[in-house]
Amino acid sequence: MWFIYLLLGFTLSSPCLAQSKYAQLSADMLVKIKGHQDIDPDLANLATVSLDTLAKDLTNQDDRKAFWLNLYNTYTQYSLTDIKLLNDYANKRSRFFNDRRFNIAHTSISLKDIEHGMLRHSSISWSQGRLRKLITRSIERKLRIDRPIDYRIHAALNCGAHSCPPITIYIPRIVNEQLEFAMINYMADATQLKQGGEVLILPRVIYWFRGDFGSKRELHNILVRYNVIKEIENPKIKYAPWDWELFTRAFN
């Protein structure tokens, strides 16, 4: 199932879940995308709000984390409704993710900017999370998530491909519980022990952003934490190929 509305027994009508106006807006946009509703007025709202207003509204890390996760998933699904962008996805994937076709606070922004600039604290995308950009834009400095990088975001970002995790609407007050649940389920679904437990197949996203998961020992502890392996186990790690086929059931 590509879309999970909310976790932990909460609903969108529950009071005080979204702690900021724009975190709520990002959640509403994702609901609209699922329901094939128009989000153009919301896009215009985000484009024209001032950066200072947005920064004052998104006052803490949970607000920002929920806001950017929801927007990344919304913008991806929105883009995949455009025939031209669908062609880019199939044939010019770097352009699909790198083009700054959205506007937030009078600043053009891409899916890559959200993932690596906002959620991964201005990381250089090809460095496995080990290098940071020396020069950043004002919107990044004011609205990015603080370090250390939360590796669980990789169980939350949906790029439209078959290998991506399902989409959830993230809410500030419970975003960490939601991310924990997402990580548990993604690790259960996307990992596999083979050869009598001697080889562990991990999702390629962990290889791409290896630095986000820490040292070899830290990655081992993460795998133990999410019941992928036992503490005493130390299998050889391999990474599954990424299936870029578009997950068309997202539009059913």
C-alpha angles and dihedrals in degrees: 000000000000098000128049111183099206140334137224096036097294125133132201090252093059111117123253096004096127106054096193137043094239096044085055090048091053090051091048091051092054091050089051092050090054090050094047090243128151115270097174093107089052091049089052091050092054092045095055104037113106119251091236091053091049093047091050091049095048094054103157140037095257092054091050095044093053092043095053096041091052093045094049091052092042094049092047094051091043091052092050090062089066115088094212092050091046087058090050090051090054099040111014103031096163090059091050091058100031103046112104096222098144129072128215122174092347090307126115113233139181135206087255090054091054095047100042103021102040107022098031098041100249095313122171103246098222096048097079088244094301100109133054130207114258094209121044135175123250093252090058095048092050102039110025123113116260123248141292094068114239102234089199091077086079088068090053108045114091115197094180096260128125091246093056123106119249122273123256129181104244119216121194099230093054102023094116093050089047092050091049090052091046091051093049092052096042093050090048092050102037104041129075136183115217139178094036093311095308095111127046120199112207130186112270092237087075089056092047092053099028092145091060089064095053131224125349089265092049091052089050089053091050091052090050092047092056094044094247091127137000123255093254094049122096108175125178108263124228129170127232119232114258114249105219094182108130112256094230094177085077087082099049 
